[in-house]
Amino acid sequence: MIRATEITRRFGRVEAVSALSFELEAGGSVALWGSNGAGKTTLIRCLLGVIRHRGQASIGGVDVRRHGRQARALVGYVPQELAFHDDSRLGNAMMFFARLRRVSRHRAAESLDAVGLTGHERKRVRDLSGGMKQRLALAVALLSNPPLIILDEPTSNLDAGGRGEVVATLRRLRADGKTLLFASHRPDEVIALADRVLVMEQGRLIRDTTPAELWPTEKPVQVIRLYLTLASEAEAADALREAGHAVHLNGDGLCVAVPRDRKAEPITALARRQIEVRDVEVLEDVQIPEVKQ
Amino acid sequence: MSAMTTTPRTVTVRTSAAGFVGGIWHFARREFRDAIASKWFILYTIAFTVLAVGVSFLSLSGVGSHGFAGFGRTAAGLLNLIMLVVPLMALTAGAGSIAGERERGTLLYLLAQPVSRTQLLLGKYLGLAAALVCSLCIGFGVSAVVLAWRADGVGTGSFAMLMSFTAMLALSMLSLGMLISVISRRTGVATGVGLFTWLTLVFVSDLGLMASSIIFKLRVQEIFGLAALNPLQSFKMAVIVNMNASLDVLGPVGAYASQTLGGALPWLLASSLLAWTLAPLGLAMLLFGRRSSV
């Protein structure tokens, strides 16, 4: 379904995606895993053909650079945050995209129903909750029943309830034979949805693996956020990875997955390197497996 | 959430010309709807209508004009009003279009749909163009009613000509605005550049031409050529030449243009406006299509 060969994209001097190649078979589900700035979003945009890149990418055998419009007809895209005109009414927004994708009013209603948004057509987009907006994006993505769904951190702005709904919907889509490619920061999502994980770091593909290999045990862990000085974040991330922790920089501190009874371990590891931790926050209590790097 | 309905269907990738035109039409329709519901459209329409009616009243007050003579004076007043207001409307509308979508984050989402950049740009252009023409029609329409009431009639042909050239001016300025929008990352920057362009076309280029003609001792044909390069001057000359059949009222340069170009003059000026419509729009399409990012 997707064939990417030596995809490279630079922003000035920074190589956001560096000679990245992978293939995704029809019906498969691949997660893009990596910290902020690893290049996941840029890769997705390259695959959608909305930004220029070197290398070759095709969707369903259609070259995304030469025939972007045709390639995108095979894709339903769900962004990290829904970007609709705030003043639009949900029903009108849906119909606009239905016309663009040349599907009937009936199909639009069907898609809205599928994500549980029937009855909300008169609401303005700005009045929708984060979860409803994300479901609307999913409804748009499913309008023309495309074989491939690409999602860029689809649950990052949702609460636990909203996340659960989206993940359940995506699981049903998988069961229906859809091909999924999604970026995520959440191990629980990756385990629930992906059969392969592409681990990215600084634009490079450093590992093509499976969730089971990445998280081999089922020991409950918690995610803690460490607040450090900006200058020490990268060094701290390296130190924690060396100590066997799953780390990602999220632009507002450093998120680390740790066993529930050993939350002080990362702080101790950093203290050994004389890296000062300014504050610690224990994030929501999610049952995610321990991470093995 | 109810069960997802994903009945397997055959995926067809349609690439027909009808699909291409259909995409443009859907964007145009949405843009038109958004534009006429927006504050800028309502404000500009009200301002243009009020000013046009005001100019019509002032032109006719106490003169006892009738028919075409009354309209001739009104047209002269309207001409200056149009040259100030219409470029401002069109430039700012165009400047905010693509840059606004980019800033709101909606551009990426639209481009992730099975549409091309050309479809999106042309659709937005046509939608905004239709909204602008509607706005002008309201202003001219109310003004025509005033003229018909106060001056016992309107020179229909002249009025239609004035409206047509005004629409052409609006379309050329909209093209320029779209070009600005394509190359600007932020709406604020695009609007600023649009306003600067408006100021340059309305005031600075006239003053620059006057100064250049004195400093470089330009010949009349050179002054005419430079003036015709400014779409606003082309518009002004086109309206005058269509109403008076001559540009003599503009002095030696006008007289030169009337004598040497004769019947070709209106076409030349209309071509200048058309070129100012097609060239910036074409360049905007080219640059937007070649943008390496969103």
Contacts between the chains, C-beta under 8 A, distances in Angstrom:
chain1	res1	chain2	res2	distance
A	11	B	293	7.9
A	45	B	108	7.4
A	45	B	294	7.6
A	48	B	111	7.9
A	48	B	112	5.0
A	50	B	108	6.2
A	50	B	111	4.5
A	50	B	112	5.7
A	50	B	294	5.9
A	51	B	292	6.5
A	51	B	293	5.0
A	51	B	294	6.4
A	52	B	291	7.9
A	52	B	292	4.0
A	52	B	293	7.4
A	60	B	11	7.7
A	62	B	13	6.9
A	67	B	15	7.8
A	68	B	116	6.9
A	69	B	15	7.3
A	69	B	114	5.2
A	69	B	115	6.2
A	69	B	116	5.1
A	70	B	13	4.4
A	70	B	15	5.8
A	70	B	114	7.2
A	72	B	112	6.5
A	72	B	113	6.4
A	72	B	114	4.3
A	72	B	115	7.8
A	73	B	11	7.6
A	73	B	13	4.9
A	73	B	14	7.2
A	73	B	114	3.8
A	74	B	11	6.2
A	74	B	13	6.8
A	75	B	112	7.7
A	77	B	109	7.6
A	77	B	112	4.3
A	77	B	113	7.9
A	79	B	108	7.1
A	79	B	109	5.9
A	79	B	112	7.5
A	81	B	105	7.2
A	82	B	109	7.7
A	83	B	104	6.5
A	83	B	105	4.0
A	83	B	106	4.5
A	83	B	108	6.7
A	83	B	109	4.3
A	84	B	106	6.7
A	84	B	109	7.4
A	85	B	34	6.9
A	85	B	104	7.5
A	85	B	106	6.4
A	87	B	34	7.7
A	87	B	37	7.6
A	96	B	26	6.7
A	96	B	30	5.5
A	97	B	113	6.8
A	99	B	22	7.7
A	99	B	26	4.6
A	100	B	23	6.4
A	100	B	26	5.5
A	100	B	113	5.3
A	100	B	114	7.2
A	100	B	115	6.1
A	101	B	113	7.0
A	101	B	114	6.5
A	102	B	14	6.8
A	102	B	19	6.9
A	102	B	22	7.1
A	110	B	5	5.4
A	111	B	5	7.9
A	113	B	2	5.9
A	113	B	5	7.2
A	114	B	1	7.7
A	114	B	2	6.4
A	114	B	3	7.4
A	114	B	4	4.7
A	114	B	5	5.0
A	114	B	6	7.7
A	115	B	1	5.9
A	115	B	4	7.7
A	116	B	1	4.0
A	116	B	2	5.8
A	135	B	1	7.3
A	142	B	4	7.4
A	142	B	6	7.1
A	144	B	11	7.9
A	145	B	6	6.3
A	145	B	7	7.4
A	145	B	8	7.7
A	145	B	9	4.9
A	145	B	11	7.5
A	146	B	11	6.8
A	147	B	11	5.8
A	165	B	1	5.3
A	168	B	1	6.9
A	169	B	1	5.9
A	169	B	4	5.9
A	172	B	3	7.0
A	172	B	4	4.6
A	172	B	6	7.7
A	173	B	4	6.1
A	173	B	6	6.5
A	176	B	4	6.9
A	176	B	6	4.3
A	176	B	8	7.7
A	177	B	8	7.1
A	178	B	6	6.9
